[in-house]
Amino acid sequence: MSYLQAIVLGTVQGLSEFLPISSSAHLVLIPRLFGWPDQGLLFDVFMHAGSLLALCFYFRKDLVLLLRAWLPHRPAETALRQQGSMMILATIPVLIAGLLFNDAIGTIFRDISWIGVWFIIVATLLLITEFRIRKRKSNPLSALTAKNALIIGLAQAAALLPGVSRSGMTIWAGVTQGFSHAAAARFAFLLSIPAVMAATGKAVLDLATGHAGLQFEWS
């Protein structure tokens, strides 16, 4: 892998992570377009770690408030504590799916034909939903329930597949559960923080234990 390839892939990740177009899929498609070797799932994980740092910086005040709400001397902050609980619940499906299907995600589903299929499915879901909810009233994020959080979490788990946009699917799930676009997007991006932290932590552990299968030749 050359420095140019790394810079191009990093730029693609930064531009596509926060749009409903699947950054993971574009990290697979760009090397195909330029005839580069596939950089592998581990490199993609560290690209997402860069996006994680950006999200943590942007939501730094929210994260501090969420963490403080769990302190025992702040019993009045029940709304924030509830939101934190819903984030934990919504993160469970992606953790389970990542552990069970990690090998398939890193090999079978990186095939470009699968990516094309998921592109079409996700785009269709987003278009249909947009047309159906235009005149509907939306709930604020404070109305989030355990059922809502679990459905959004399942949508995030589906986004482990390259071609399925994480932001697109989680926002779509939030909107279908009756939340505004702004509320759904806010929860979706906050929700990505623990999920990407877990994936990055596993990647670092794999590197430390020699199970990463990382084969880069920097030039």
N, C-alpha and C positions, 0 to 999 in steps of 0.2 A: 504494500500500500504506500502510495506517495503522499507527500505533504499536501499536494494539490487536491488529491482525492479526499483526504480528510477535511480540508477546508470547504470543499464543495458540499460534502455530505453534512458537515456541521451547519452550513448556511441553509441547506434544504430543511434540516431539522428545525432550525430556529424559525423559518418562515412558515412551515406547515403545521407545527405542533398546535398552534392556537386557532387553526381553521378546521372546519369539518371535512378535511380531505385526506386524512390518514398519513401522518408523518412516517409511520413504519413502512407503509406501502411505497412511499416515494424513496425511502432509503434502499428499497429493493429495486425499484424501477430505474433510478439514476445510474447505478453501475451497469445495468443491462443496456441502457441507452448509449453509454460511452465505451462499452466493451471492457469494463473493469471486472475483476473477480469479486464475488460476493464477499463483503467484509465480515459477515457473520452476525449472529444475534447478539453476541457479547458487546461488540462495538456499538450496535444500535442502543443497547441498554445504557452505555455511557453517554451516548448522544442525548438520550432522554434525561440523564442525570444533569446535563447542562440546562435543559429546560426546567428541571426541578429547582435549580438554584434561582432561576429567574422568577419562578412562581413563589418561592419562599420569600424572596425580596419584595415582590409586589404585595403579597398577603401577610407581610411581617406583623403588622398591627393586629390583624385578625387572628393569626396564630398565637400571638402573645395573650390575647383576650381569651381564646379558647383554652389554652393551657392554664391560665390563672383561674378560670371558672371551675377547674377541678380541684383547686386547693380547698382544704377543709374549712378554712375561715371565711369562705365566700359562698355561703349557702343561698344567698339571694339571687345569684346569677344562674337560675335554673334554665332559662332559655338558651344560654350559651352552652351549658352542660348538656342539654338535650341535643343541640346541634352536633356537639362533639360525639355523643353516643351514636347518633345517626350516621356520622362519618365512619365510625368504627364498624358498625353493622354493614354498611354499604361496601366496605373494603374486603370483607370476608369472602365473597364469591370470587373476586379476582385472585386472591391468595390461593384458594383451593384450586381454581382452574390453572393457575400458573404452575403449581406443584404437580398436578396430574397430567397436564398436556404440554409440558415444556419442550419435550423432544419433538413432538409433532409440529408445534408452533415454529420451532427453529429449522425444520427441514421441509416437511410436506407442504405446509401452508405458505412457505416462501416462494412456491411455484407461481410464476406470473399469471397462469390461467386462473388459479384460485383468486388472486388479487383482483383480476378483472370481474369475476363473479361477484365478489363482495362489494366492489365499487358500485356495480349496478344495483344490488340489493339495498345498500345504504342510501344511495341517492334517491331511489324510489320511495323508501320509507320517509326520508326527510321532506320530499316534495308533497307526498300525500298528507303528511301531518300538517305542514304549513297551510295547505288549502283548507283543511278541516277545522283548524283552531283560530282562524283569523278573527272571528267575532265572539269568541268565548272569553268570559272573565277568567282571570288568573289568580291563583293563591300566592301569598307571600311565602318566603322560605320558612318562616316561623310555624307554618302549618304542616311542616314535613312530619310524616308518621313513619313507623317502623316498616310498614308495607311499602310506602313510597321509596324509602331508603334501600330496601332489599331489591326492588325492581330496578332502580337506578344502578345498584351494585352489579346486578346480573348483566345489565347493558354494558357496564364497564368491563366485565369479564369477557364478553363477546368481542370487545375491541382488542383483545390479545392477538386476534387474527390480523395479519397484514392485509390492508384493504378496508378494514373496518375502523373508521375514525373514532378514537376514544372520546374526543370532545363532542363529535357529532352524535354518537350513540347515547352518551350520558345526558347531553342537553335534550335530545329527542325524548329520552325516557322521562326526564323531568317535566317536559312540556306535556307529554301524554298523561302524566299524573296530575295535571291541572295547575302547574306552576308557570309563572311568567318566564319569558326568555331570559331576562336578566337574573332572576332568582335561580333558574335551572343552570345557567352558565356559571354563576358564582359557586354554586354547590359542586358542579362538575369539576371546576379547576381546583377547588379546595380538596376535593376527593382524590384528585390525581396525586397529591403530595404523598400520602402514606403508601399508595400503590407503587409509585416510582421509587420511593425510599426502600421498600422491600425488595424490588427487583435489583436495584443498585447494590444493596447489601448482599444479596445472593451472588451477584457477579463478582464482587470483591472477595467473598468467601471462596468462590470457585478459583479465582486467581491465586489466592493464598494457599489453597490446598492442591493446586496443580490439576484441577478438573475442568478448567475453562476451555480448553481446546483453542486457545487464542493463537493465531498464526499470522503475525504482521511482520513485514519487512519494511521498515521506514526508510525512505530515501528522499 
